[in-house]
């Protein structure tokens, strides 16, 4: 059973269930919409279903900052209350507030 309703929202901090990274949601796809080649690069035994929300994250781990594309089943809410320090955050979001980031609606 799948719901088309996304569990996480833009500006929310989430972390990966299996890999040591966390990030801020900046876009949500109701179902998988990346390339087939990207999908097939995931080992088959851990490949997620395409029929669920996928999240675009400004992600960070101990070594680097990057953009991640992650299925809902592989995410959990980050409850640390700690901000994310991804350098692109100020381009999209306002200041960290109450555990999340408000969208920045300024035109440059």
C-alpha positions in Angstrom: 0.0 0.0 0.0 1.5 3.3 -1.0 0.2 6.8 -0.3 0.9 9.7 -2.7 1.1 12.0 0.3 4.7 12.9 1.1 5.7 12.1 4.7 8.4 14.8 4.8 8.1 18.5 3.8 10.3 21.1 2.1 12.6 22.6 4.7 12.5 19.5 7.0 15.8 17.9 8.1 15.9 14.1 7.5 18.5 11.4 7.7 19.2 8.3 5.8 18.2 5.0 7.5 21.3 3.1 6.4 23.9 5.6 5.3 25.6 8.2 7.6 24.2 11.4 6.1 21.4 14.0 6.8 20.0 16.8 4.8 17.3 19.3 4.1 14.4 18.5 1.8 14.3 21.1 -1.1 12.0 19.3 -3.5 9.7 16.3 -3.5 8.7 14.0 -6.4 5.4 12.1 -5.8 6.9 9.1 -7.5 10.4 8.3 -8.8 11.4 10.7 -11.6 15.2 10.3 -12.0 16.9 8.4 -14.9 16.6 4.7 -15.4 20.4 4.5 -15.4 20.5 6.1 -11.9 17.9 3.7 -10.7 19.7 0.7 -12.0 22.9 1.8 -10.4 21.4 1.0 -7.0 22.1 -2.7 -6.1 19.0 -4.7 -6.8 18.8 -6.1 -3.3 18.4 -2.6 -1.8 16.7 -0.8 -4.8 13.6 1.0 -3.5 10.2 0.9 -5.2 9.5 3.7 -7.7 5.9 4.0 -6.4 6.6 6.3 -3.4 7.7 9.9 -2.8 11.4 10.7 -3.6 13.2 13.6 -1.9 15.8 16.0 -3.2 18.1 16.8 -0.3 20.9 19.3 0.4 22.9 16.6 2.1 26.0 16.4 4.2 28.2 13.8 5.8 31.5 14.0 7.7 33.4 14.5 4.5 31.4 16.5 2.0 28.3 18.4 0.9 26.2 17.2 -2.0 22.7 16.8 -3.4 21.0 13.5 -2.7 17.9 11.8 -4.2 16.4 9.4 -1.7 13.2 7.3 -1.5 10.8 7.9 1.4 11.4 4.4 2.7 15.1 5.2 3.3 14.5 8.4 5.3 13.7 9.1 8.9 13.1 12.5 10.5 16.2 14.0 12.1 15.4 14.7 15.7 18.7 16.1 16.8 17.6 19.8 16.6 21.0 20.5 15.0 21.2 22.7 11.9 22.6 21.5 8.6 25.7 23.4 7.3 25.3 22.8 3.5 26.7 25.9 1.7 23.7 26.1 -0.7 21.1 26.4 2.1 21.1 30.3 2.1 20.2 30.2 -1.6 16.9 28.4 -0.9 16.0 28.8 2.7 15.9 31.4 5.5 17.6 30.9 8.8 17.2 27.7 10.8 14.2 28.0 13.0 12.6 25.5 15.4 14.3 22.5 13.8 13.5 23.3 10.1 14.3 25.8 7.4 11.7 28.2 6.0 11.6 28.7 2.3 13.3 31.8 0.9 11.0 33.6 -1.5 13.2 36.5 -2.5 13.9 37.1 -6.1 17.5 38.0 -6.9 
